[in-house]
Amino acid sequence: MPDLPYPHHRLQADGPDETGFALVVHIEEGGGGPLAGMTTQSVLDHLRAHLAGDDDAVTTSLTRYEVTTTDTP
């Protein structure tokens, strides 16, 4: 897979038989900002809830990948 721009997220949903989905998501807000009433986090929360569904045996994990820099004197 080619390198994704940062930040991006990996959302993993696993079922009771260790099968499921792994989504890699890069969310880029438009020039005027996100859609009304939505944030990056709310979109990720919705995807996470959708994948989990009503099954208590489904587990989800969300990982954020970002690059940070620090200045050292």
Backbone atoms as SQL, in Angstrom:
CREATE TABLE atoms (id INTEGER PRIMARY KEY, chain TEXT, resi INTEGER, resn TEXT, atom TEXT, x REAL, y REAL, z REAL);
INSERT INTO atoms VALUES
  (1, 'A', 1, 'MET', 'N', 0.847, -1.165, 0.000),
  (2, 'A', 1, 'MET', 'CA', 0.000, 0.000, 0.000),
  (3, 'A', 1, 'MET', 'C', 0.897, 1.234, 0.000),
  (4, 'A', 2, 'PRO', 'N', 0.596, 2.203, -0.861),
  (5, 'A', 2, 'PRO', 'CA', 1.402, 3.419, -0.857),
  (6, 'A', 2, 'PRO', 'C', 1.241, 4.168, 0.462),
  (7, 'A', 3, 'ASP', 'N', 2.223, 4.991, 0.756),
  (8, 'A', 3, 'ASP', 'CA', 2.154, 5.782, 1.981),
  (9, 'A', 3, 'ASP', 'C', 0.951, 6.706, 1.939),
  (10, 'A', 4, 'LEU', 'N', 0.270, 6.783, 3.051),
  (11, 'A', 4, 'LEU', 'CA', -0.873, 7.677, 3.170),
  (12, 'A', 4, 'LEU', 'C', -0.423, 9.002, 3.746),
  (13, 'A', 5, 'PRO', 'N', -1.138, 10.070, 3.419),
  (14, 'A', 5, 'PRO', 'CA', -0.820, 11.340, 4.061),
  (15, 'A', 5, 'PRO', 'C', -1.160, 11.258, 5.552),
  (16, 'A', 6, 'TYR', 'N', -0.484, 12.073, 6.320),
  (17, 'A', 6, 'TYR', 'CA', -0.720, 12.104, 7.766),
  (18, 'A', 6, 'TYR', 'C', -1.585, 13.297, 8.119),
  (19, 'A', 7, 'PRO', 'N', -2.410, 13.239, 9.120),
  (20, 'A', 7, 'PRO', 'CA', -2.679, 12.043, 9.921),
  (21, 'A', 7, 'PRO', 'C', -3.655, 11.125, 9.205),
  (22, 'A', 8, 'HIS', 'N', -3.571, 9.848, 9.541),
  (23, 'A', 8, 'HIS', 'CA', -4.569, 8.895, 9.086),
  (24, 'A', 8, 'HIS', 'C', -4.872, 7.946, 10.241),
  (25, 'A', 9, 'HIS', 'N', -5.943, 7.196, 10.093),
  (26, 'A', 9, 'HIS', 'CA', -6.422, 6.340, 11.171),
  (27, 'A', 9, 'HIS', 'C', -6.584, 4.913, 10.665),
  (28, 'A', 10, 'ARG', 'N', -6.415, 3.968, 11.567),
  (29, 'A', 10, 'ARG', 'CA', -6.702, 2.562, 11.257),
  (30, 'A', 10, 'ARG', 'C', -7.773, 2.105, 12.231),
  (31, 'A', 11, 'LEU', 'N', -8.898, 1.682, 11.682),
  (32, 'A', 11, 'LEU', 'CA', -10.019, 1.206, 12.480),
  (33, 'A', 11, 'LEU', 'C', -10.147, -0.289, 12.248),
  (34, 'A', 12, 'GLN', 'N', -9.986, -1.052, 13.304),
  (35, 'A', 12, 'GLN', 'CA', -10.038, -2.512, 13.237),
  (36, 'A', 12, 'GLN', 'C', -11.276, -2.993, 13.973),
  (37, 'A', 13, 'ALA', 'N', -12.084, -3.816, 13.310),
  (38, 'A', 13, 'ALA', 'CA', -13.262, -4.420, 13.938),
  (39, 'A', 13, 'ALA', 'C', -13.128, -5.925, 13.809),
  (40, 'A', 14, 'ASP', 'N', -13.168, -6.612, 14.940),
  (41, 'A', 14, 'ASP', 'CA', -13.008, -8.065, 14.957),
  (42, 'A', 14, 'ASP', 'C', -14.234, -8.720, 15.551),
  (43, 'A', 15, 'GLY', 'N', -14.613, -9.852, 14.975),
  (44, 'A', 15, 'GLY', 'CA', -15.756, -10.607, 15.464),
  (45, 'A', 15, 'GLY', 'C', -15.324, -11.739, 16.371),
  (46, 'A', 16, 'PRO', 'N', -16.264, -12.525, 16.816),
  (47, 'A', 16, 'PRO', 'CA', -15.959, -13.612, 17.747),
  (48, 'A', 16, 'PRO', 'C', -15.111, -14.708, 17.110),
  (49, 'A', 17, 'ASP', 'N', -15.109, -14.814, 15.794),
  (50, 'A', 17, 'ASP', 'CA', -14.311, -15.826, 15.106),
  (51, 'A', 17, 'ASP', 'C', -13.035, -15.235, 14.519),
  (52, 'A', 18, 'GLU', 'N', -12.621, -14.078, 15.036),
  (53, 'A', 18, 'GLU', 'CA', -11.414, -13.386, 14.596),
  (54, 'A', 18, 'GLU', 'C', -11.469, -12.980, 13.132),
  (55, 'A', 19, 'THR', 'N', -12.669, -12.709, 12.651),
  (56, 'A', 19, 'THR', 'CA', -12.813, -12.169, 11.302),
  (57, 'A', 19, 'THR', 'C', -13.417, -10.781, 11.429),
  (58, 'A', 20, 'GLY', 'N', -13.172, -9.956, 10.476),
  (59, 'A', 20, 'GLY', 'CA', -13.717, -8.613, 10.565),
  (60, 'A', 20, 'GLY', 'C', -13.197, -7.724, 9.467),
  (61, 'A', 21, 'PHE', 'N', -13.091, -6.452, 9.783),
  (62, 'A', 21, 'PHE', 'CA', -12.650, -5.456, 8.816),
  (63, 'A', 21, 'PHE', 'C', -11.519, -4.630, 9.404),
  (64, 'A', 22, 'ALA', 'N', -10.625, -4.184, 8.545),
  (65, 'A', 22, 'ALA', 'CA', -9.620, -3.196, 8.905),
  (66, 'A', 22, 'ALA', 'C', -9.745, -2.071, 7.885),
  (67, 'A', 23, 'LEU', 'N', -10.072, -0.880, 8.361),
  (68, 'A', 23, 'LEU', 'CA', -10.204, 0.279, 7.497),
  (69, 'A', 23, 'LEU', 'C', -9.062, 1.238, 7.780),
  (70, 'A', 24, 'VAL', 'N', -8.432, 1.728, 6.737),
  (71, 'A', 24, 'VAL', 'CA', -7.435, 2.781, 6.874),
  (72, 'A', 24, 'VAL', 'C', -8.057, 4.023, 6.263),
  (73, 'A', 25, 'VAL', 'N', -8.158, 5.076, 7.065),
  (74, 'A', 25, 'VAL', 'CA', -8.939, 6.246, 6.688),
  (75, 'A', 25, 'VAL', 'C', -8.086, 7.509, 6.787),
  (76, 'A', 26, 'HIS', 'N', -8.123, 8.302, 5.735),
  (77, 'A', 26, 'HIS', 'CA', -7.546, 9.646, 5.771),
  (78, 'A', 26, 'HIS', 'C', -8.702, 10.601, 5.566),
  (79, 'A', 27, 'ILE', 'N', -8.964, 11.433, 6.558),
  (80, 'A', 27, 'ILE', 'CA', -10.067, 12.389, 6.472),
  (81, 'A', 27, 'ILE', 'C', -9.476, 13.769, 6.258),
  (82, 'A', 28, 'GLU', 'N', -9.867, 14.382, 5.161),
  (83, 'A', 28, 'GLU', 'CA', -9.384, 15.725, 4.839),
  (84, 'A', 28, 'GLU', 'C', -10.571, 16.672, 4.814),
  (85, 'A', 29, 'GLU', 'N', -10.523, 17.685, 5.627),
  (86, 'A', 29, 'GLU', 'CA', -11.609, 18.662, 5.683),
  (87, 'A', 29, 'GLU', 'C', -11.490, 19.620, 4.506),
  (88, 'A', 30, 'GLY', 'N', -12.644, 20.035, 3.992),
  (89, 'A', 30, 'GLY', 'CA', -12.670, 20.978, 2.883),
  (90, 'A', 30, 'GLY', 'C', -12.176, 22.350, 3.299),
  (91, 'A', 31, 'GLY', 'N', -12.034, 23.233, 2.341),
  (92, 'A', 31, 'GLY', 'CA', -11.508, 24.572, 2.593),
  (93, 'A', 31, 'GLY', 'C', -12.276, 25.359, 3.634),
  (94, 'A', 32, 'GLY', 'N', -13.596, 25.149, 3.712),
  (95, 'A', 32, 'GLY', 'CA', -14.414, 25.862, 4.687),
  (96, 'A', 32, 'GLY', 'C', -14.585, 25.112, 5.990),
  (97, 'A', 33, 'GLY', 'N', -13.928, 23.975, 6.127),
  (98, 'A', 33, 'GLY', 'CA', -14.060, 23.170, 7.334),
  (99, 'A', 33, 'GLY', 'C', -14.930, 21.948, 7.076),
  (100, 'A', 34, 'PRO', 'N', -15.204, 21.172, 8.105),
  (101, 'A', 34, 'PRO', 'CA', -15.980, 19.950, 7.936),
  (102, 'A', 34, 'PRO', 'C', -17.451, 20.254, 7.671),
  (103, 'A', 35, 'LEU', 'N', -18.217, 19.215, 7.392),
  (104, 'A', 35, 'LEU', 'CA', -19.652, 19.372, 7.198),
  (105, 'A', 35, 'LEU', 'C', -20.293, 19.857, 8.491),
  (106, 'A', 36, 'ALA', 'N', -21.380, 20.576, 8.352),
  (107, 'A', 36, 'ALA', 'CA', -22.051, 21.126, 9.540),
  (108, 'A', 36, 'ALA', 'C', -22.430, 20.015, 10.514),
  (109, 'A', 37, 'GLY', 'N', -22.078, 20.221, 11.774),
  (110, 'A', 37, 'GLY', 'CA', -22.409, 19.257, 12.818),
  (111, 'A', 37, 'GLY', 'C', -21.528, 18.029, 12.857),
  (112, 'A', 38, 'MET', 'N', -20.472, 17.984, 12.033),
  (113, 'A', 38, 'MET', 'CA', -19.592, 16.814, 12.004),
  (114, 'A', 38, 'MET', 'C', -18.147, 17.239, 12.238),
  (115, 'A', 39, 'THR', 'N', -17.421, 16.362, 12.884),
  (116, 'A', 39, 'THR', 'CA', -15.988, 16.534, 13.069),
  (117, 'A', 39, 'THR', 'C', -15.297, 15.255, 12.624),
  (118, 'A', 40, 'THR', 'N', -14.002, 15.287, 12.509),
  (119, 'A', 40, 'THR', 'CA', -13.265, 14.066, 12.191),
  (120, 'A', 40, 'THR', 'C', -13.595, 12.988, 13.211),
  (121, 'A', 41, 'GLN', 'N', -13.606, 13.353, 14.489),
  (122, 'A', 41, 'GLN', 'CA', -13.870, 12.372, 15.540),
  (123, 'A', 41, 'GLN', 'C', -15.282, 11.811, 15.447),
  (124, 'A', 42, 'SER', 'N', -16.268, 12.654, 15.114),
  (125, 'A', 42, 'SER', 'CA', -17.643, 12.151, 15.025),
  (126, 'A', 42, 'SER', 'C', -17.800, 11.176, 13.859),
  (127, 'A', 43, 'VAL', 'N', -17.090, 11.410, 12.760),
  (128, 'A', 43, 'VAL', 'CA', -17.128, 10.483, 11.633),
  (129, 'A', 43, 'VAL', 'C', -16.521, 9.141, 12.050),
  (130, 'A', 44, 'LEU', 'N', -15.372, 9.189, 12.723),
  (131, 'A', 44, 'LEU', 'CA', -14.728, 7.957, 13.179),
  (132, 'A', 44, 'LEU', 'C', -15.600, 7.219, 14.198),
  (133, 'A', 45, 'ASP', 'N', -16.234, 7.954, 15.100),
  (134, 'A', 45, 'ASP', 'CA', -17.122, 7.336, 16.092),
  (135, 'A', 45, 'ASP', 'C', -18.292, 6.647, 15.407),
  (136, 'A', 46, 'HIS', 'N', -18.848, 7.288, 14.368),
  (137, 'A', 46, 'HIS', 'CA', -19.960, 6.687, 13.641),
  (138, 'A', 46, 'HIS', 'C', -19.528, 5.399, 12.944),
  (139, 'A', 47, 'LEU', 'N', -18.372, 5.429, 12.280),
  (140, 'A', 47, 'LEU', 'CA', -17.869, 4.223, 11.618),
  (141, 'A', 47, 'LEU', 'C', -17.638, 3.105, 12.629),
  (142, 'A', 48, 'ARG', 'N', -17.082, 3.468, 13.754),
  (143, 'A', 48, 'ARG', 'CA', -16.798, 2.479, 14.805),
  (144, 'A', 48, 'ARG', 'C', -18.091, 1.846, 15.314),
  (145, 'A', 49, 'ALA', 'N', -19.108, 2.663, 15.576),
  (146, 'A', 49, 'ALA', 'CA', -20.396, 2.156, 16.056),
  (147, 'A', 49, 'ALA', 'C', -21.071, 1.310, 14.980),
  (148, 'A', 50, 'HIS', 'N', -20.960, 1.726, 13.725),
  (149, 'A', 50, 'HIS', 'CA', -21.576, 0.983, 12.626),
  (150, 'A', 50, 'HIS', 'C', -20.950, -0.407, 12.499),
  (151, 'A', 51, 'LEU', 'N', -19.629, -0.489, 12.597),
  (152, 'A', 51, 'LEU', 'CA', -18.953, -1.781, 12.491),
  (153, 'A', 51, 'LEU', 'C', -19.267, -2.685, 13.680),
  (154, 'A', 52, 'ALA', 'N', -19.381, -2.101, 14.860),
  (155, 'A', 52, 'ALA', 'CA', -19.686, -2.896, 16.053),
  (156, 'A', 52, 'ALA', 'C', -21.119, -3.402, 16.009),
  (157, 'A', 53, 'GLY', 'N', -22.031, -2.601, 15.456),
  (158, 'A', 53, 'GLY', 'CA', -23.424, -3.005, 15.363),
  (159, 'A', 53, 'GLY', 'C', -24.019, -3.291, 16.729),
  (160, 'A', 54, 'ASP', 'N', -24.923, -4.243, 16.772),
  (161, 'A', 54, 'ASP', 'CA', -25.584, -4.614, 18.021),
  (162, 'A', 54, 'ASP', 'C', -24.951, -5.843, 18.655),
  (163, 'A', 55, 'ASP', 'N', -23.846, -6.308, 18.109),
  (164, 'A', 55, 'ASP', 'CA', -23.215, -7.537, 18.590),
  (165, 'A', 55, 'ASP', 'C', -22.167, -7.200, 19.646),
  (166, 'A', 56, 'ASP', 'N', -22.414, -7.633, 20.869),
  (167, 'A', 56, 'ASP', 'CA', -21.466, -7.362, 21.957),
  (168, 'A', 56, 'ASP', 'C', -20.152, -8.113, 21.780),
  (169, 'A', 57, 'ALA', 'N', -20.110, -9.113, 20.888),
  (170, 'A', 57, 'ALA', 'CA', -18.892, -9.881, 20.677),
  (171, 'A', 57, 'ALA', 'C', -17.920, -9.188, 19.730),
  (172, 'A', 58, 'VAL', 'N', -18.373, -8.148, 19.063),
  (173, 'A', 58, 'VAL', 'CA', -17.500, -7.420, 18.142),
  (174, 'A', 58, 'VAL', 'C', -16.708, -6.383, 18.924),
  (175, 'A', 59, 'THR', 'N', -15.404, -6.367, 18.708),
  (176, 'A', 59, 'THR', 'CA', -14.545, -5.374, 19.350),
  (177, 'A', 59, 'THR', 'C', -13.958, -4.468, 18.277),
  (178, 'A', 60, 'THR', 'N', -13.753, -3.219, 18.634),
  (179, 'A', 60, 'THR', 'CA', -13.148, -2.278, 17.696),
  (180, 'A', 60, 'THR', 'C', -11.974, -1.584, 18.368),
  (181, 'A', 61, 'SER', 'N', -10.999, -1.234, 17.563),
  (182, 'A', 61, 'SER', 'CA', -9.876, -0.437, 18.051),
  (183, 'A', 61, 'SER', 'C', -9.558, 0.614, 17.003),
  (184, 'A', 62, 'LEU', 'N', -9.163, 1.774, 17.473),
  (185, 'A', 62, 'LEU', 'CA', -8.860, 2.897, 16.590),
  (186, 'A', 62, 'LEU', 'C', -7.457, 3.394, 16.907),
  (187, 'A', 63, 'THR', 'N', -6.635, 3.495, 15.877),
  (188, 'A', 63, 'THR', 'CA', -5.265, 3.976, 16.042),
  (189, 'A', 63, 'THR', 'C', -5.062, 5.170, 15.126),
  (190, 'A', 64, 'ARG', 'N', -4.475, 6.223, 15.667),
  (191, 'A', 64, 'ARG', 'CA', -4.170, 7.421, 14.878),
  (192, 'A', 64, 'ARG', 'C', -2.667, 7.440, 14.596),
  (193, 'A', 65, 'TYR', 'N', -2.322, 7.687, 13.350),
  (194, 'A', 65, 'TYR', 'CA', -0.934, 7.798, 12.932),
  (195, 'A', 65, 'TYR', 'C', -0.680, 9.239, 12.514),
  (196, 'A', 66, 'GLU', 'N', 0.313, 9.869, 13.120),
  (197, 'A', 66, 'GLU', 'CA', 0.635, 11.236, 12.781),
  (198, 'A', 66, 'GLU', 'C', 2.132, 11.459, 12.898),
  (199, 'A', 67, 'VAL', 'N', 2.581, 12.492, 12.284),
  (200, 'A', 67, 'VAL', 'CA', 3.986, 12.873, 12.355),
  (201, 'A', 67, 'VAL', 'C', 4.042, 14.173, 13.137),
  (202, 'A', 68, 'THR', 'N', 4.911, 14.209, 14.114),
  (203, 'A', 68, 'THR', 'CA', 5.106, 15.446, 14.875),
  (204, 'A', 68, 'THR', 'C', 6.593, 15.815, 14.833),
  (205, 'A', 69, 'THR', 'N', 6.836, 17.063, 14.956),
  (206, 'A', 69, 'THR', 'CA', 8.223, 17.537, 14.991),
  (207, 'A', 69, 'THR', 'C', 8.439, 18.319, 16.256),
  (208, 'A', 70, 'THR', 'N', 9.643, 18.283, 16.731),
  (209, 'A', 70, 'THR', 'CA', 10.016, 19.076, 17.899),
  (210, 'A', 70, 'THR', 'C', 11.303, 19.809, 17.584),
  (211, 'A', 71, 'ASP', 'N', 11.406, 21.014, 18.094),
  (212, 'A', 71, 'ASP', 'CA', 12.618, 21.796, 17.926),
  (213, 'A', 71, 'ASP', 'C', 13.534, 21.517, 19.105),
  (214, 'A', 72, 'THR', 'N', 14.776, 21.237, 18.804),
  (215, 'A', 72, 'THR', 'CA', 15.749, 21.050, 19.875),
  (216, 'A', 72, 'THR', 'C', 16.774, 22.167, 19.786),
  (217, 'A', 73, 'PRO', 'N', 17.022, 22.785, 20.906),
  (218, 'A', 73, 'PRO', 'CA', 17.978, 23.913, 20.882),
  (219, 'A', 73, 'PRO', 'C', 19.392, 23.484, 20.637);
